[in-house]
Amino acid sequence: GKGPSSLPGARLRPEPAPAPRIGTHDGTFHCDEVLACYLLRLLPRYRDAEVVRTRDPQRLAQCDVVVDVGGEYDPERHRYDHHQRSMPSTMASTLRWGWGMWRGGSGATLLGVTTDPLLHPQAGFKRAMELVGGEFMDRFDYYHRAWLPARVVVEDAIRRRFEVPTVPLPQGGCPWKEHVFSLEQELALPDPLQLVLFPDHSGQWRVQSVPAGPHTFQSRLPLPEPWRGVRDEELSQLTGIPGCVFVHASGFIGGNRTREGALEMARQTLAQRQRRGA
């Protein structure tokens, strides 16, 4: 027999509009893109949005808005990255990145959806217990399952470092910075550690500078300035190292497809420092 669409007067149902997509990078996540995605999903336009975590340019091109990845800052097209070489690695660039989202109309809309009435004191106390309790259990779980076990990994890596003052971490992603500072003192290392190597979630390798201190974004030894904000084949040609993926605009971290490539990036970084007489 005839299908419903062939009957007189029958109408085809319109296909539902696809959910909007918010694009951001995959791998280790940070507060800036987490907050950006959260705030965007408060807005009516993005309430049901899918968050796509990828560095694939083709997948990012299909997203309605892209934050913290993509190498471009273009508010008219809803592209909000701040890592490219054209964006200064300063707080001003971060504020500009956030202002671009606000200027695009999101800020005024957000104010309209966040003006909830004040809570009754009893309800407020209950909410405070939930917030504080959730934070406590989150920190307890972190220190028990991640921070404390990571100390063994970091100490073992420090004891087995070789060739250059670079610490190879076989388990990328473990919380290593606090342990590096304390172990440098406990093990009485003659020289401060400069760089750390570790694999990321995709099997590629990262070389990262040890911070200058526990509560600073300054690096002990940032990767060379000409590399910063450069990516992929252009970076490989600039460095002479095959397989380069990126160097952050501030120089605190870079990536290569192989361990040997990341190690060579570390070697060249150390060699440039020695040539400067540091």
C-alpha positions in Angstrom: 0.0 0.0 0.0 0.9 3.6 0.0 3.0 5.1 2.7 1.7 7.9 4.8 3.7 10.5 2.8 1.9 9.5 -0.4 -1.6 10.0 1.0 -3.5 13.2 0.0 -2.8 16.0 2.4 -0.1 14.2 4.2 2.9 16.3 5.2 6.5 15.2 5.8 7.7 16.0 9.3 10.6 18.4 9.2 13.9 16.9 10.3 14.8 18.2 13.7 17.6 20.7 13.7 20.9 19.2 14.7 22.2 20.1 18.2 24.8 22.8 18.1 28.4 21.9 18.7 30.9 23.5 20.9 34.5 22.6 20.0 37.5 22.5 22.3 40.7 20.6 22.5 41.0 17.0 23.7 43.7 15.7 26.1 44.5 17.4 29.3 41.8 20.0 30.1 42.2 23.3 31.9 39.9 25.7 33.7 39.6 28.2 30.9 37.9 25.9 28.3 35.9 24.0 31.0 34.4 27.4 32.2 33.9 28.6 28.6 31.9 25.4 27.7 29.9 25.6 30.9 29.0 29.2 30.4 28.1 28.6 26.7 25.7 25.8 27.7 23.9 28.2 30.1 22.8 30.1 27.0 19.5 29.1 25.3 21.3 28.7 21.9 23.8 26.2 23.3 21.7 24.6 26.1 21.6 21.2 24.3 25.0 21.6 22.6 27.3 18.7 22.2 30.9 19.4 23.4 33.3 18.1 20.8 36.8 17.6 22.2 39.3 17.3 19.3 42.2 18.9 17.6 41.2 17.7 14.2 40.7 20.8 12.0 38.0 19.2 9.9 35.9 18.3 13.0 36.4 21.8 14.5 35.3 23.3 11.2 31.9 21.6 11.8 31.4 23.2 15.2 29.2 26.3 15.8 31.7 27.8 18.3 35.3 26.8 19.0 37.1 27.8 22.2 40.8 27.4 23.3 41.9 25.5 20.1 42.1 26.0 16.4 44.7 28.7 16.1 42.4 31.6 15.3 40.6 34.4 17.1 37.6 35.6 15.1 34.5 36.6 17.2 32.4 37.1 14.0 32.8 33.4 13.3 32.7 32.3 16.9 36.4 31.2 17.0 38.1 32.0 20.3 41.6 30.7 20.6 44.5 32.6 22.3 47.5 30.3 21.7 48.5 31.4 18.3 51.7 33.5 17.8 49.6 36.6 16.8 48.1 36.6 20.3 50.5 37.9 23.0 51.0 35.4 25.9 49.7 37.8 28.5 46.7 38.2 30.8 45.6 40.9 28.3 45.2 38.3 25.6 43.2 36.0 27.9 40.9 39.0 28.8 40.6 39.7 25.1 39.6 36.1 24.4 36.9 36.3 27.1 35.7 39.7 26.0 35.2 38.4 22.5 32.7 35.9 23.7 31.0 38.6 25.9 30.9 41.2 23.1 29.3 38.7 20.8 26.1 39.0 22.9 26.7 36.0 25.2 27.4 38.2 28.2 24.1 40.1 28.2 22.2 36.8 27.7 24.1 35.1 30.4 23.1 37.9 32.9 19.5 37.2 32.0 19.6 33.5 32.8 21.6 33.8 36.1 19.5 36.1 38.1 18.0 33.5 40.4 16.2 34.7 43.6 18.2 34.6 46.9 18.0 31.3 48.7 16.3 30.9 52.1 19.0 30.6 54.8 18.1 26.9 55.5 18.2 26.0 51.8 21.4 28.0 51.5 23.0 26.0 54.3 22.0 22.7 52.7 23.5 23.8 49.4 26.7 25.0 51.2 27.1 21.5 52.8 26.7 19.9 49.4 29.3 22.2 47.8 31.8 21.9 50.6 31.3 18.1 51.0 31.6 17.6 47.3 34.9 19.6 47.2 36.3 17.7 50.2 35.5 14.3 48.7 36.9 15.4 45.3 40.2 16.5 46.9 40.3 13.3 49.1 39.9 11.1 46.0 42.5 13.1 44.1 45.2 12.9 46.7 44.4 9.2 47.4 44.2 8.0 43.9 46.4 10.3 41.9 48.7 12.7 43.8 50.2 10.2 46.3 50.8 7.4 43.8 52.3 9.9 41.4 55.1 10.6 43.9 56.5 7.1 43.3 56.4 7.6 39.5 58.1 11.0 39.7 60.8 9.9 42.1 61.6 6.9 39.9 61.8 9.1 36.8 64.1 11.5 38.5 66.5 8.8 39.6 66.5 7.3 36.1 67.0 10.6 34.1 69.8 10.4 31.6 71.7 12.4 28.8 70.2 15.7 29.6 68.6 17.2 32.8 65.2 16.0 31.5 62.8 13.8 33.5 61.0 11.2 31.4 57.6 10.3 32.9 56.3 7.0 31.5 52.8 7.8 32.7 51.8 11.1 31.1 49.2 13.1 32.9 50.2 12.4 36.5 50.5 15.4 38.9 54.2 15.8 38.9 55.0 19.5 39.6 54.7 19.6 43.4 56.7 16.3 43.7 59.5 17.7 41.5 60.0 20.7 43.9 60.0 18.6 47.1 62.1 15.8 45.6 64.7 18.2 44.4 65.3 19.2 48.0 65.0 15.7 49.5 67.3 14.1 47.0 69.7 17.1 47.1 69.9 17.4 43.3 73.0 19.4 42.3 71.1 21.3 39.6 67.4 22.1 39.3 65.4 20.1 36.8 64.5 21.9 33.6 62.3 19.8 31.4 59.9 16.9 31.6 59.0 14.4 28.9 55.8 12.4 28.9 53.4 10.7 26.4 49.9 12.2 26.0 46.7 10.3 25.7 47.1 9.8 21.9 50.6 8.3 22.2 52.4 11.5 21.0 55.0 13.0 23.3 55.2 16.3 25.1 58.2 18.3 26.4 57.3 20.7 29.2 59.3 23.1 31.2 59.4 22.8 35.0 57.7 25.9 36.4 59.9 28.5 38.2 58.0 27.8 41.4 54.8 26.2 42.8 52.5 29.2 42.2 53.8 30.8 39.0 53.2 30.5 35.3 56.9 31.4 34.7 59.0 28.6 33.3 62.5 27.7 34.3 63.4 27.0 30.7 60.8 27.8 28.1 61.2 26.4 24.6 63.0 28.8 22.1 61.1 31.9 21.2 61.1 31.4 17.4 59.3 28.1 17.9 56.4 29.5 20.0 53.0 29.5 18.4 54.3 27.5 15.3 52.8 24.2 14.4 53.2 21.0 12.4 55.3 21.0 9.2 56.2 24.6 9.6 57.6 23.9 13.1 59.5 20.8 11.8 61.2 22.8 9.1 62.0 25.6 11.6 63.6 23.2 14.1 65.0 20.6 11.8 63.2 18.0 13.9 60.7 15.6 12.2 57.3 15.0 13.7 56.8 18.3 15.5 53.2 19.1 16.4 53.2 22.4 18.3 54.9 24.8 20.7 52.6 26.8 23.0 52.7 30.6 22.5 54.4 31.0 25.9 56.9 28.3 25.3 56.1 26.3 28.4 55.2 23.1 26.4 55.6 21.5 23.0 54.7 18.3 21.3 56.1 15.8 18.9 54.8 12.6 17.4 57.7 10.5 18.8 59.7 10.3 22.0 62.9 10.9 20.1 61.5 14.0 18.5 60.4 15.4 21.9 63.8 14.5 23.3 65.5 16.3 20.5 63.4 19.4 21.1 64.6 19.2 24.7 68.2 18.9 23.6 68.0 21.9 21.3 66.3 24.0 24.0 69.1 23.2 26.5 71.7 23.8 23.8 70.3 27.3 23.1 70.4 28.1 26.8 74.0 27.0 27.0 74.9 29.1 24.0 73.4 32.2 25.7 75.7 31.4 28.7 72.7 30.8 31.1 
